[in-house]
Amino acid sequence: MKENYVVTQGNNLIEARHKKPLSVREQKIILTMVSMINPTDEDFREYVISIKDFHEMLGLQGREKYTEIKTVVENLMSKVIEIPRENGGWLLTHWVSSAEYIQGKGSIRLKFVPELKPYMLQLKSQFTSYRLSNVLSLNSTYSIRLYELMKKWHHLGKWECSIEDLRGKLGVVEKIYPRYANFKIRVLKAAIDEVNEKTDLLIDFREIKKGRSVERIEFTIKHSVEKEVKLPISTEKPKKNDVNDDIRERLNLTAKGYHFDQSFFTQMYQGASLIWNDAAENELQMLIHYVNEEETVKNPLGFIKSKIKTAWDIHQDGFPITFADLKVSKRTTGRTEVIPDWFNERNTSKEETVATVVTEEYQEKKRALLESLGKSPEEIEEEMKDNK
């Protein structure tokens, strides 16, 4: 299982109420399937998970327990979710439409229901992304749901929710821990403790009372100090973290064999934002994915820069443009309008770019980051091979 996969979901799906909550095993199956979706996919594919990966993900011991796996999948197909609509309505749907065991290959083939397409495919804005490894390490269904909700709001640093809504979002069904004191100890505090211990977030909460009863919870969300202190010590004065830093980190996690330093990223993202506004990160993710898979691209940074330049030219002509259009676009405009300074610079030579793609400094920083994420020495060496 490639735990460096990225899970991306529409925010309405993150905020959904779990009417028939997923078990922790079922959640890991669903989120693994989500992580297999490519940014360029226009429709759901059939997602294949090996029995071996099922074993590791579900914590099964000994020989492949096909009967137990079948039971898990059957229960998964019965689970219902309530997704809020923009117009105030709601959608009730299942997660999975079909599941098939492939004889002779030792794998399970699953497919999402089509109703989930708007919340998983071709997302331009209003979505949340995180590394699959963060949720695979969690052992509680409430911890996984809390992590997703906190990840959605961590860029603001705070989130407030009523007790009733929080119960629905976490999947704490009616009659389970009806007294707040039990809900606080068995669900809320237990989930916060596990998320703080095992993921990249550090969460705290404050109770907001109405009279003597707790009515709402205010969460504070930060990056985990325990993880941050494991990064290499720098003599430079630390810079204040912002949303763009998070975006650069996510793009670098997606990139294979190359790296966006601060200077390159700042100019790249400035240009992309002028073209695509709020959808800039999503378009860049699709561009990076294409570069990763396309063997003919020998100069990743130069290729990305040239594609954004082409997109800017077409954008300046007043035409809407997406990365899907760029893959086949050969159009040039010859326009003379002022464009961002980055686009006016001479093209970087292959030798200059490749020399900066994978530096020793970047390798050291990535190794430190992987260690901070709790990777074993064997996993770290496997990850580092991708950048050699």
RODO-2510 file (C-alpha; in nm, 4 decimals, decimal comma):
residues 388
     n   res          X          Y          Z
     1     m     0,0000     0,0000     0,0000
     2     k     0,1433     0,3357    -0,1027
     3     e     0,0814     0,5388     0,2107
     4     n     0,2171     0,8542     0,0461
     5     y    -0,1006     0,8669    -0,1627
     6     v    -0,3084     1,1804    -0,1164
     7     v    -0,6790     1,1690    -0,0245
     8     t    -0,8834     1,4545    -0,1771
     9     q    -1,2564     1,5024    -0,1116
    10     g    -1,5077     1,7812    -0,1611
    11     n    -1,5794     1,9724     0,1589
    12     n    -1,9490     1,8775     0,1555
    13     l    -1,8415     1,5135     0,1749
    14     i    -1,6070     1,5937     0,4649
    15     e    -1,8972     1,7658     0,6454
    16     a    -2,1460     1,4825     0,5753
    17     r    -2,3441     1,3090     0,8481
    18     h    -2,2774     0,9354     0,8722
    19     k    -2,6274     0,7891     0,9123
    20     k    -2,4941     0,4322     0,9224
    21     p    -2,1355     0,4951     1,0343
    22     l    -1,8433     0,3201     0,8717
    23     s    -1,6299     0,1004     1,0928
    24     v    -1,2613     0,1870     1,1128
    25     r    -1,1869    -0,0962     0,8672
    26     e    -1,4501     0,0290     0,6235
    27     q    -1,3199     0,3845     0,6482
    28     k    -0,9702     0,2705     0,5573
    29     i    -1,1023     0,0852     0,2518
    30     i    -1,3000     0,3896     0,1330
    31     l    -1,0136     0,6345     0,1860
    32     t    -0,7670     0,4014     0,0148
    33     m    -1,0015     0,3945    -0,2863
    34     v    -1,0256     0,7757    -0,2790
    35     s    -0,6455     0,8018    -0,2766
    36     m    -0,6351     0,5993    -0,6012
    37     i    -0,8358     0,8631    -0,7901
    38     n    -0,6243     1,0667    -1,0317
    39     p    -0,6870     1,4438    -1,0577
    40     t    -0,7536     1,4041    -1,4321
    41     d    -1,0159     1,1267    -1,3950
    42     e    -1,3534     1,2236    -1,5432
    43     d    -1,5324     0,9112    -1,4210
    44     f    -1,4884     0,6526    -1,1497
    45     r    -1,2756     0,3529    -1,2365
    46     e    -1,2788     0,0125    -1,0710
    47     y    -1,0300     0,0310    -0,7841
    48     v    -0,8353    -0,2872    -0,7153
    49     i    -0,6904    -0,3626    -0,3705
    50     s    -0,4846    -0,6768    -0,3196
    51     i    -0,5753    -0,9274    -0,0503
    52     k    -0,2304    -0,8657     0,0981
    53     d    -0,3043    -0,4924     0,1291
    54     f    -0,6459    -0,5737     0,2747
    55     h    -0,4692    -0,7900     0,5327
    56     e    -0,2312    -0,5104     0,6334
    57     m    -0,4982    -0,2401     0,6275
    58     l    -0,7570    -0,4373     0,8269
    59     g    -0,5093    -0,5889     1,0718
    60     l    -0,5919    -0,9497     0,9852
    61     q    -0,3491    -1,2150     1,1079
    62     g    -0,2294    -1,5408     0,9538
    63     r    -0,3647    -1,6785     0,6262
    64     e    -0,5936    -1,4701     0,4056
    65     k    -0,9338    -1,4710     0,5727
    66     y    -1,1484    -1,4507     0,2599
    67     t    -1,4715    -1,5040     0,4534
    68     e    -1,3915    -1,2192     0,6918
    69     i    -1,2947    -0,9875     0,4048
    70     k    -1,6208    -1,0724     0,2264
    71     t    -1,8162    -0,9871     0,5421
    72     v    -1,6358    -0,6515     0,5728
    73     v    -1,7163    -0,5656     0,2087
    74     e    -2,0819    -0,6741     0,2451
    75     n    -2,1257    -0,4497     0,5487
    76     l    -1,9504    -0,1642     0,3673
    77     m    -2,2014    -0,1777     0,0818
    78     s    -2,4902    -0,1273     0,3248
    79     k    -2,3613     0,1947     0,4812
    80     v    -2,5461     0,5228     0,4183
    81     i    -2,4182     0,8811     0,4215
    82     e    -2,6113     1,2119     0,4240
    83     i    -2,4385     1,4831     0,2194
    84     p    -2,5501     1,8478     0,2590
    85     r    -2,6441     2,0293    -0,0632
    86     e    -2,5573     2,3899    -0,1446
    87     n    -2,9301     2,4765    -0,1719
    88     g    -3,0007     2,3558     0,1814
    89     g    -3,1193     2,0100     0,0770
    90     w    -2,9433     1,6780     0,1309
    91     l    -2,8457     1,3609    -0,0534
    92     l    -2,8672     1,0115     0,0971
    93     t    -2,6439     0,7564    -0,0741
    94     h    -2,4313     0,4484    -0,0255
    95     w    -2,0541     0,4468    -0,0776
    96     v    -1,9880     0,1420    -0,2951
    97     s    -2,1974     0,0131    -0,5859
    98     s    -2,0182    -0,3168    -0,6472
    99     a    -1,7423    -0,5399    -0,5129
   100     e    -1,5841    -0,8419    -0,6813
   101     y    -1,3228    -1,0925    -0,5692
   102     i    -1,0891    -1,1683    -0,8622
   103     q    -1,0106    -1,5409    -0,8618
   104     g    -0,6444    -1,6200    -0,9240
   105     k    -0,5202    -1,2645    -0,8645
   106     g    -0,5808    -1,2377    -0,4924
   107     s    -0,7499    -0,8978    -0,5083
   108     i    -1,0818    -0,7177    -0,4612
   109     r    -1,2295    -0,4844    -0,7247
   110     l    -1,4580    -0,2072    -0,5920
   111     k    -1,6476     0,0823    -0,7480
   112     f    -1,7997     0,3987    -0,5998
   113     v    -2,1660     0,4850    -0,6561
   114     p    -2,2014     0,7502    -0,9323
   115     e    -2,3737     0,9939    -0,6932
   116     l    -2,0353     1,0617    -0,5315
   117     k    -1,8746     1,1970    -0,8515
   118     p    -1,9275     1,5686    -0,7684
   119     y    -1,7443     1,5179    -0,4376
   120     m    -1,4412     1,3242    -0,5651
   121     l    -1,3787     1,3994    -0,9346
   122     q    -1,2452     1,7092    -1,1158
   123     l    -1,2535     1,9187    -0,7981
   124     k    -1,1746     2,2845    -0,8730
   125     s    -1,2370     2,4413    -0,5317
   126     q    -1,3819     2,3722    -0,1867
   127     f    -1,1930     2,0478    -0,1240
   128     t    -0,9661     1,9021     0,1446
   129     s    -0,6477     1,6974     0,0909
   130     y    -0,4291     1,4971     0,3266
   131     r    -0,1852     1,2049     0,3196
   132     l    -0,3399     0,8577     0,3381
   133     s    -0,0731     0,7513     0,5901
   134     n    -0,2234     0,9794     0,8549
   135     v    -0,5553     0,7922     0,8643
   136     l    -0,4150     0,4416     0,8145
   137     s    -0,2297     0,4858     1,1442
   138     l    -0,5520     0,5558     1,3390
   139     n    -0,7433     0,2797     1,5179
   140     s    -1,0742     0,4535     1,5900
   141     t    -1,3531     0,5481     1,3496
   142     y    -1,4085     0,8668     1,5518
   143     s    -1,0404     0,9594     1,5241
   144     i    -1,0480     0,9284     1,1451
   145     r    -1,3592     1,1440     1,1142
   146     l    -1,2233     1,4026     1,3577
   147     y    -0,8943     1,4188     1,1638
   148     e    -1,0800     1,4839     0,8362
   149     l    -1,2880     1,7614     0,9911
   150     m    -0,9856     1,9226     1,1562
   151     k    -0,7868     1,9005     0,8311
   152     k    -1,0626     2,0931     0,6543
   153     w    -1,0443     2,3797     0,9049
   154     h    -0,6770     2,3789     1,0064
   155     h    -0,5887     2,6666     0,7703
   156     l    -0,8108     2,8892     0,9886
   157     g    -0,6768     2,7433     1,3122
   158     k    -1,0228     2,7224     1,4728
   159     w    -1,3586     2,5538     1,4218
   160     e    -1,6775     2,5651     1,6262
   161     c    -1,9596     2,3087     1,6164
   162     s    -2,2682     2,2214     1,8189
   163     i    -2,2628     1,8949     2,0130
   164     e    -2,5541     1,7629     1,8070
   165     d    -2,3872     1,8348     1,4715
   166     l    -2,0546     1,7001     1,5943
   167     r    -2,2140     1,3705     1,6941
   168     g    -2,3649     1,3368     1,3460
   169     k    -2,0424     1,4211     1,1642
   170     l    -1,8370     1,1801     1,3765
   171     g    -2,0950     0,9047     1,3259
   172     v    -2,1960     0,8722     1,6919
   173     v    -2,5398     0,7238     1,6360
   174     e    -2,8452     0,7888     1,8522
   175     k    -2,8419     0,6246     2,1954
   176     i    -2,4621     0,5816     2,1870
   177     y    -2,3099     0,7819     2,4747
   178     p    -2,6228     0,9995     2,5152
   179     r    -2,4777     1,1784     2,8204
   180     y    -2,2236     1,4473     2,7304
   181     a    -1,9817     1,3347     3,0027
   182     n    -1,9525     0,9900     2,8415
   183     f    -1,9365     1,1365     2,4890
   184     k    -1,6557     1,3657     2,6011
   185     i    -1,4437     1,0876     2,7535
   186     r    -1,5152     0,7941     2,5182
   187     v    -1,5375     0,9833     2,1872
   188     l    -1,4120     1,3412     2,1884
   189     k    -1,1098     1,3231     2,4181
   190     a    -1,0089     0,9737     2,3034
   191     a    -1,0158     1,0812     1,9372
   192     i    -0,8223     1,4027     2,0062
   193     d    -0,5551     1,2112     2,1977
   194     e    -0,5048     0,9615     1,9144
   195     v    -0,4964     1,2299     1,6428
   196     n    -0,2440     1,4320     1,8447
   197     e    -0,0241     1,1269     1,8981
   198     k    -0,0247     0,9777     1,5490
   199     t    -0,0874     1,2507     1,2892
   200     d     0,0439     1,5869     1,1717
   201     l    -0,2163     1,7845     1,3703
   202     l    -0,2279     1,9084     1,7268
   203     i    -0,5848     1,9673     1,8506
   204     d    -0,7296     2,1210     2,1663
   205     f    -1,0892     2,2134     2,2517
   206     r    -1,2958     2,4494     2,4669
   207     e    -1,6497     2,3870     2,5908
   208     i    -1,9094     2,6585     2,5269
   209     k    -2,1970     2,6372     2,7743
   210     k    -2,5564     2,7535     2,7717
   211     g    -2,6537     2,7684     3,1356
   212     r    -2,5006     2,4602     3,2955
   213     s    -2,5051     2,2455     2,9815
   214     v    -2,2312     2,2226     2,7199
   215     e    -2,3878     2,3296     2,3906
   216     r    -2,0919     2,3764     2,1540
   217     i    -1,7253     2,2848     2,1153
   218     e    -1,4567     2,5234     1,9873
   219     f    -1,1511     2,3447     1,8460
   220     t    -0,8060     2,4952     1,8010
   221     i    -0,5959     2,3268     1,5312
   222     k    -0,2200     2,3498     1,4802
   223     h     0,0590     2,1557     1,3163
   224     s     0,2018     1,9014     1,5571
   225     v     0,4898     2,0478     1,7565
   226     e     0,6206     1,6937     1,8157
   227     k     0,6591     1,6473     1,4414
   228     e     0,7967     1,9950     1,3745
   229     v     1,0817     1,9671     1,6247
   230     k     1,2210     1,6707     1,4327
   231     l     1,2899     1,8856     1,1250
   232     p     1,6505     1,9953     1,0662
   233     i     1,7560     2,2920     1,2816
   234     s     1,8047     2,6071     1,0751
   235     t     2,0020     2,9199     1,1651
   236     e     1,7530     3,1316     0,9740
   237     k     1,4680     3,3056     1,1550
   238     p     1,1523     3,0931     1,1196
   239     k     0,8931     3,2313     0,8832
   240     k     0,5277     3,2480     0,9729
   241     n     0,3389     2,9557     0,8200
   242     d     0,0523     3,0405     0,5865
   243     v    -0,1841     2,8677     0,3459
   244     n     0,0686     2,8912     0,0592
   245     d     0,3255     2,6988     0,2638
   246     d     0,0732     2,4176     0,3021
   247     i     0,0054     2,4228    -0,0724
   248     r     0,3764     2,4031    -0,1546
   249     e     0,4135     2,1068     0,0829
   250     r     0,1217     1,9241    -0,0815
   251     l     0,2589     1,9872    -0,4314
   252     n     0,6049     1,8644    -0,3274
   253     l     0,4506     1,5477    -0,1827
   254     t     0,2894     1,4821    -0,5211
   255     a     0,6019     1,5564    -0,7274
   256     k     0,8298     1,2617    -0,8059
   257     g     1,2002     1,3229    -0,8647
   258     y     1,1852     1,7026    -0,8515
   259     h     1,1127     1,9709    -0,5974
   260     f     0,9632     2,3216    -0,5897
   261     d     1,1872     2,5486    -0,3850
   262     q     1,0326     2,8601    -0,2319
   263     s     1,1344     3,0928    -0,5150
   264     f     1,0133     2,8678    -0,7981
   265     f     0,6893     2,7862    -0,6162
   266     t     0,6073     3,1498    -0,5355
   267     q     0,6312     3,2541    -0,8998
   268     m     0,4616     2,9392    -1,0305
   269     y     0,1691     2,9743    -0,7917
   270     q     0,1352     3,3471    -0,8584
   271     g     0,1005     3,2770    -1,2297
   272     a    -0,1381     2,9840    -1,1759
   273     s    -0,3577     3,1932    -0,9425
   274     l    -0,3906     3,4685    -1,2041
   275     i    -0,5167     3,2108    -1,4534
   276     w    -0,7254     2,9731    -1,2396
   277     n    -0,8043     3,1688    -0,9214
   278     d    -0,9287     2,9321    -0,6479
   279     a    -0,8736     2,6271    -0,8706
   280     a    -0,4982     2,6960    -0,9036
   281     e    -0,3852     2,4181    -0,6683
   282     n    -0,6076     2,1597    -0,8345
   283     e    -0,4829     2,2511    -1,1839
   284     l    -0,1217     2,2333    -1,0658
   285     q    -0,1850     1,8936    -0,9067
   286     m    -0,3142     1,7628    -1,2406
   287     l    -0,0143     1,9109    -1,4222
   288     i     0,2271     1,7504    -1,1737
   289     h     0,0513     1,4151    -1,2020
   290     y     0,0890     1,4290    -1,5795
   291     v     0,4610     1,5096    -1,5491
   292     n     0,5060     1,2168    -1,3087
   293     e     0,3452     0,9698    -1,5495
   294     e     0,4742     1,1048    -1,8831
   295     e     0,8111     0,9446    -1,9579
   296     t     0,8903     1,1894    -2,2403
   297     v     0,9162     1,4791    -1,9934
   298     k     1,2883     1,5007    -1,9164
   299     n     1,2897     1,8527    -1,7674
   300     p     0,9934     1,8633    -1,5209
   301     l     1,0369     2,2196    -1,3946
   302     g     1,0929     2,3633    -1,7406
   303     f     0,7914     2,1706    -1,8757
   304     i     0,5638     2,2960    -1,5962
   305     k     0,6803     2,6515    -1,6520
   306     s     0,6188     2,6328    -2,0273
   307     k     0,2668     2,4940    -1,9803
   308     i     0,1725     2,7738    -1,7409
   309     k     0,3148     3,0249    -1,9911
   310     t     0,0942     2,8735    -2,2634
   311     a    -0,2080     2,8853    -2,0319
   312     w    -0,1379     3,2529    -1,9584
   313     d    -0,1229     3,3387    -2,3291
   314     i    -0,4602     3,1737    -2,3906
   315     h    -0,6060     3,3290    -2,0746
   316     q    -0,4946     3,6737    -2,1965
   317     d    -0,6905     3,6158    -2,5164
   318     g    -1,0046     3,5805    -2,3058
   319     f    -1,0501     3,2055    -2,3427
   320     p    -1,1089     2,9700    -2,0461
   321     i    -0,8281     2,7159    -2,0157
   322     t    -0,7677     2,4078    -1,7985
   323     f    -0,4830     2,1605    -1,7812
   324     a    -0,6931     1,9099    -1,9780
   325     d    -0,6862     2,1637    -2,2632
   326     l    -0,3115     2,2230    -2,2211
   327     k    -0,2276     1,8564    -2,2793
   328     v    -0,3237     1,8918    -2,6468
   329     s    -0,2774     2,2658    -2,6975
   330     k    -0,0194     2,3780    -2,9555
   331     r    -0,1623     2,7292    -2,9803
   332     t     0,0517     3,0439    -2,9567
   333     t    -0,0881     3,3951    -2,9523
   334     g     0,2020     3,6306    -3,0158
   335     r     0,0486     3,8797    -2,7752
   336     t     0,2647     4,1647    -2,6428
   337     e     0,0708     4,2520    -2,3246
   338     v     0,2566     4,2675    -1,9948
   339     i     0,2643     3,9256    -1,8246
   340     p     0,4167     3,8171    -1,4913
   341     d     0,7951     3,8658    -1,4724
   342     w     0,8481     3,4925    -1,4373
   343     f     0,7070     3,4342    -1,7870
   344     n     0,9343     3,7000    -1,9373
   345     e     1,2535     3,5416    -1,8088
   346     r     1,4675     3,3449    -2,0522
   347     n     1,3875     2,9738    -2,0584
   348     t     1,5914     2,7822    -1,8081
   349     s     1,8247     2,5362    -1,9773
   350     k     1,7879     2,1664    -1,9178
   351     e     2,1265     2,1545    -1,7490
   352     e     2,0394     2,4372    -1,5061
   353     t     1,7018     2,2908    -1,4128
   354     v     1,8016     1,9288    -1,3732
   355     a     2,0951     2,0370    -1,1563
   356     t     1,8495     2,1880    -0,9078
   357     v     1,5888     1,9124    -0,9207
   358     v     1,7213     1,6792    -0,6533
   359     t     1,9873     1,8432    -0,4351
   360     e     2,1514     1,6961    -0,1290
   361     e     1,9788     1,9614     0,0816
   362     y     1,6375     1,8528    -0,0495
   363     q     1,7180     1,4866     0,0113
   364     e     1,8119     1,5651     0,3718
   365     k     1,4940     1,7677     0,4278
   366     k     1,2758     1,4954     0,2796
   367     r     1,4424     1,2286     0,4930
   368     a     1,3817     1,4406     0,8042
   369     l     1,0191     1,4945     0,7051
   370     l     0,9639     1,1212     0,6542
   371     e     1,1189     1,0514     0,9956
   372     s     0,8869     1,3111     1,1511
   373     l     0,5895     1,1307     0,9938
   374     g     0,6849     0,8130     1,1784
   375     k     0,8168     0,6176     0,8780
   376     s     1,0388     0,3166     0,9482
   377     p     1,3982     0,3145     0,8124
   378     e     1,2928     0,0633     0,5447
   379     e     0,9976     0,2796     0,4344
   380     i     1,2180     0,5897     0,4230
   381     e     1,4733     0,4205     0,1983
   382     e     1,1933     0,3093    -0,0354
   383     e     1,0534     0,6648    -0,0499
   384     m     1,3983     0,8135    -0,1155
   385     k     1,4486     0,5866    -0,4186
   386     d     1,1795     0,7851    -0,6034
   387     n     1,4060     1,0916    -0,6033
   388     k     1,7260     0,9282    -0,7312
***
